[in-house]
Each structure stands twice: as C-alpha cells, then as structure tokens.
Amino acid sequence: MRLLLVEDDARIARFVAKGLREQAYAVDVTANGDDALYEAAINSYDLVILDVMIPGRNGFEVCRELRRAGQRMPILMLTARDAVEDRIAGLDHGADDYLTKPFEFRELLARLRALLRRASPDTDALASGGDVLRLAGLRIDPAARQAMWADKEVRLSKTEFDLLELMVRNEGVVLEHSTVYQRIWGYDFGANSKNLAVYIGYLRRKLADAGAPSLIHTVRGVGYAARRP
C-alpha cells in the first residue's frame, strides 16, 4: 500500500511516516498543497492523509481539487481544528474521514485500515459480475459502482455510493446509526457525530437533483431506512 502524507509540521510528519513505514506502508511526504496535488497527479496512491492547515492551497482546497480530477482514493483529513463546521467542511469537500490532533497513533492506524478495507474491490462481487440492485426507479450496479435514476446517472463519492448501496440492500429495514457507522466507516463515531447526517443529506440532495422522489427516510432517535415512495 502506498500512502501520501501531507503535513507541514516536520515533527508530526516524521513521527507518522516512521510509524506507517514500520507497519509496511510505503509513504511519500509533502508539506504543502501544491506539491500534494503534483504528487497525486504523477503517482498512484491507495490513500491520502491530508492536514488542513498547510501552506499554499489548504487541505480543503486540495481535497476538492483531487475529487474534481477524478481521484477516488480515500482521504483522511488530519487537523487540529475540531469544530463541527470544520469537520463538515472536510467531508463536504470529499474527505472520507476526519481525525483531530492530538491523536493516538493506534487510532490513526485503525482508521486507515477501515478506509483501505472499504476501498478494496469486493472480489466475490467481481467474480460473479455483481448483482444489480433496484429501488423504485433507482438502479445500482455495485460492480460498476454506478447509480442511475431512470436514464440519469447519480454521481456519488465512494462513501456516498457505499451508503446508498447499504440502504438499498436493506430496503425497508431501519438501520441504526451505530450499525451504519460500523458497516461504512468500520467503527462508531459516537452519539454526537454529525458525519452520517451529513452524508444522508448529500444522498438526498443528489437523488433529488436526478429527479428521484424521497427514498431515504429518517426514523428519529434510531436511524434510517430506504423505502419505496
């Protein structure tokens, strides 16, 4: 696995890179946004660890540019900014997860493993050609990672697609918040996390933009369920 670490604090960069290399990850390190975009353009990375407060284009801008360029690797935002608005901003720009400094290195490793597991191809699905899922006029092809409403593609990030697939596979079932966090992110963010609500909002908006009716329903205090209109 090859990772890109974007961190301008030399001490933190050395510590994280050393720990990751000891875990058998190949790690490239850069300290500013412009260099990060250049490295991502000329190299293939399995995951990016991206600090927000970096020189040049900040982490939010780098994340947005990577997604605009079609880069689909998981992105973990790493920053000392812990306000809810900052976490939402990172996710809104295309990040897959958010870790606040200071952090335990073990937690960083756990989050990386969870993101990399989610990014790995489902070999069983690929071998069988994958099953096409349907909900009303929505069609999901897990093998092609494509979602369609009628004849219009619903363009989704990796996390958005994974979440929609999970909901549709469990049509009519109320999925608890903790269950979704474990299935999509690999761990529970906790009762106060807004991550899931943010992604549900993204899905609803993108489905509505494609012309779909309300398919994802909130069960207050419990979770969410995908249902036919």
C-alpha positions as CSV (number, residue, x, y, z in Angstrom):
1,M,0.0,0.0,0.0
2,R,1.3,3.4,-1.0
3,L,0.2,6.5,1.0
4,L,0.7,10.2,0.6
5,L,1.1,12.2,3.8
6,V,0.6,15.9,3.5
7,E,1.8,17.6,6.7
8,D,3.8,20.8,7.2
9,D,4.7,20.1,10.9
10,A,8.1,18.3,10.3
11,R,8.0,16.6,13.8
12,I,4.5,15.2,13.2
13,A,5.4,14.2,9.6
14,R,8.5,12.3,10.8
15,F,6.5,10.5,13.6
16,V,3.6,9.5,11.4
17,A,5.7,8.5,8.4
18,K,8.1,6.4,10.6
19,G,5.2,4.6,12.3
20,L,3.5,3.9,9.0
21,R,6.6,2.5,7.4
22,E,7.1,0.2,10.4
23,Q,3.7,-1.1,9.5
24,A,4.9,-1.9,6.0
25,Y,3.2,1.1,4.2
26,A,5.1,2.9,1.5
27,V,4.8,6.6,2.4
28,D,5.6,9.8,0.4
29,V,5.6,13.0,2.4
30,T,5.0,16.6,1.2
31,A,4.4,19.8,3.2
32,N,2.2,22.0,1.0
33,G,-0.9,21.8,-1.1
34,D,0.6,22.5,-4.5
35,D,3.2,19.7,-4.0
36,A,0.5,17.3,-2.8
37,L,-1.5,17.9,-6.0
38,Y,1.6,17.4,-8.1
39,E,2.5,14.1,-6.3
40,A,-1.1,12.8,-6.6
41,A,-1.1,13.6,-10.4
42,I,2.1,11.7,-11.2
43,N,1.8,8.8,-8.7
44,S,-0.9,6.3,-7.8
45,Y,-1.9,6.3,-4.1
46,D,-4.1,4.0,-2.1
47,L,-4.9,6.7,0.5
48,V,-4.1,10.3,1.3
49,I,-3.6,11.7,4.9
50,L,-4.2,15.4,4.5
51,D,-3.6,18.1,7.0
52,V,-5.9,21.1,6.7
53,M,-3.5,23.9,7.7
54,I,-0.8,23.6,5.1
55,P,1.0,26.3,3.0
56,G,-0.3,27.1,-0.4
57,R,-3.7,25.6,-1.1
58,N,-5.1,24.4,2.2
59,G,-6.3,20.8,2.8
60,F,-9.9,21.6,1.9
61,E,-8.8,23.0,-1.4
62,V,-6.5,20.1,-2.1
63,C,-9.3,17.6,-1.3
64,R,-11.7,19.4,-3.6
65,E,-9.1,19.5,-6.4
66,L,-8.4,15.8,-6.1
67,R,-12.0,14.9,-6.3
68,R,-12.5,17.3,-9.3
69,A,-9.6,15.5,-11.0
70,G,-11.4,12.2,-10.6
71,Q,-9.1,10.8,-7.8
72,R,-11.1,8.3,-5.8
73,M,-8.6,7.2,-3.2
74,P,-9.8,7.5,0.4
75,I,-8.8,10.9,2.1
76,L,-8.3,11.2,5.8
77,M,-8.3,14.8,7.0
78,L,-5.8,15.3,9.8
79,T,-6.0,18.6,11.7
80,A,-6.0,20.5,15.0
81,R,-9.3,22.1,14.0
82,D,-12.1,20.3,15.8
83,A,-15.2,22.5,15.3
84,V,-18.2,20.7,13.9
85,E,-18.2,23.2,11.0
86,D,-14.6,22.2,10.1
87,R,-15.4,18.5,10.1
88,I,-18.4,19.1,7.9
89,A,-16.4,21.3,5.6
90,G,-13.8,18.5,5.2
91,L,-16.5,15.9,4.4
92,D,-18.2,18.4,2.1
93,H,-15.1,18.7,0.1
94,G,-14.8,15.0,-0.5
95,A,-12.9,13.6,2.5
96,D,-13.8,10.2,3.8
97,D,-12.8,10.6,7.4
98,Y,-11.6,13.2,9.9
99,L,-9.1,12.8,12.7
100,T,-8.4,15.7,15.2
101,K,-4.9,16.4,16.6
102,P,-3.6,15.3,19.1
103,F,-4.4,11.7,18.3
104,E,-3.3,8.2,19.2
105,F,-1.3,6.6,16.5
106,R,-3.2,3.4,17.1
107,E,-6.4,5.2,16.2
108,L,-4.8,6.6,13.1
109,L,-3.9,3.0,12.0
110,A,-7.4,1.7,12.8
111,R,-9.0,4.4,10.7
112,L,-6.5,3.8,7.8
113,R,-7.3,0.1,7.9
114,A,-11.0,0.7,7.8
115,L,-10.7,3.1,4.9
116,L,-8.5,0.8,3.0
117,R,-10.9,-2.2,3.5
118,R,-13.7,-0.1,2.1
119,A,-11.6,0.9,-0.8
120,S,-10.7,-2.7,-1.7
121,P,-12.6,-4.4,-4.5
122,D,-15.2,-6.9,-3.5
123,T,-13.7,-9.9,-5.1
124,D,-16.8,-12.1,-4.7
125,A,-18.9,-9.5,-6.4
126,L,-16.4,-9.0,-9.2
127,A,-16.2,-12.8,-9.8
128,S,-19.9,-13.1,-10.1
129,G,-20.3,-9.9,-12.2
130,G,-22.2,-8.3,-9.3
131,D,-25.9,-8.0,-8.7
132,V,-27.9,-5.1,-9.8
133,L,-30.0,-3.6,-7.0
134,R,-33.3,-1.7,-7.6
135,L,-35.5,0.5,-5.5
136,A,-38.4,2.1,-7.4
137,G,-36.7,3.7,-10.4
138,L,-33.3,3.6,-8.8
139,R,-30.7,1.1,-10.2
140,I,-27.4,0.4,-8.5
141,D,-24.6,-1.7,-10.1
142,P,-22.1,-2.5,-7.3
143,A,-19.5,-4.0,-9.8
144,A,-19.5,-0.8,-11.9
145,R,-20.1,1.4,-8.9
146,Q,-22.8,3.2,-10.8
147,A,-26.2,4.5,-9.6
148,M,-28.9,5.5,-12.1
149,W,-32.3,7.1,-11.7
150,A,-34.2,6.3,-14.8
151,D,-31.6,7.1,-17.5
152,K,-29.7,9.7,-15.5
153,E,-26.5,8.8,-13.6
154,V,-26.4,9.9,-10.0
155,R,-22.7,10.9,-9.5
156,L,-21.6,9.8,-6.0
157,S,-18.4,9.8,-4.0
158,K,-17.2,6.4,-2.7
159,T,-18.7,6.9,0.7
160,E,-22.0,8.1,-0.7
161,F,-22.2,5.1,-3.0
162,D,-21.3,2.7,-0.2
163,L,-24.0,4.2,2.0
164,L,-26.7,4.1,-0.7
165,E,-25.8,0.5,-1.6
166,L,-26.1,-0.5,2.1
167,M,-29.5,1.3,2.4
168,V,-30.9,-0.3,-0.8
169,R,-29.7,-3.8,0.1
170,N,-31.6,-3.5,3.3
171,E,-34.8,-2.0,1.8
172,G,-37.4,-1.5,4.4
173,V,-35.1,-2.2,7.3
174,V,-34.4,0.5,9.9
175,L,-30.6,0.6,10.1
176,E,-29.4,2.1,13.4
177,H,-26.8,4.8,13.4
178,S,-24.2,2.6,15.1
179,T,-24.8,-0.2,12.5
180,V,-24.3,2.2,9.6
181,Y,-21.1,3.6,11.1
182,Q,-19.7,0.1,11.6
183,R,-20.6,-1.0,8.1
184,I,-19.5,2.1,6.3
185,W,-16.6,3.6,8.3
186,G,-15.6,0.5,10.3
187,Y,-16.2,2.0,13.7
188,D,-18.8,4.0,15.6
189,F,-18.1,7.8,15.6
190,G,-20.2,8.2,18.8
191,A,-23.7,9.6,19.6
192,N,-22.7,13.2,19.0
193,S,-21.2,12.7,15.5
194,K,-22.8,14.5,12.6
195,N,-21.0,12.6,9.9
196,L,-23.8,10.2,9.0
197,A,-26.4,13.0,8.9
198,V,-24.2,15.0,6.6
199,Y,-23.9,12.1,4.1
200,I,-27.6,11.3,4.3
201,G,-28.1,14.9,3.3
202,Y,-25.7,14.6,0.4
203,L,-27.5,11.5,-0.9
204,R,-31.0,13.0,-0.6
205,R,-29.9,16.1,-2.5
206,K,-28.2,14.2,-5.3
207,L,-31.1,11.8,-5.7
208,A,-33.5,14.8,-5.8
209,D,-31.3,16.5,-8.4
210,A,-31.6,13.4,-10.6
211,G,-35.4,13.5,-10.3
212,A,-35.9,10.8,-7.7
213,P,-38.6,11.0,-5.0
214,S,-37.8,10.7,-1.3
215,L,-36.3,7.2,-0.8
216,I,-34.3,7.6,2.4
217,H,-36.4,8.1,5.5
218,T,-35.4,9.2,9.0
219,V,-36.5,7.2,12.0
220,R,-35.9,9.7,14.7
221,G,-33.7,8.5,17.5
222,V,-33.0,5.2,15.7
223,G,-31.5,5.6,12.2
224,Y,-32.5,5.5,8.6
225,A,-34.4,3.2,6.2
226,A,-34.7,3.0,2.4
227,R,-38.3,2.7,1.3
228,R,-40.3,2.9,-2.0
229,P,-42.3,6.1,-2.4
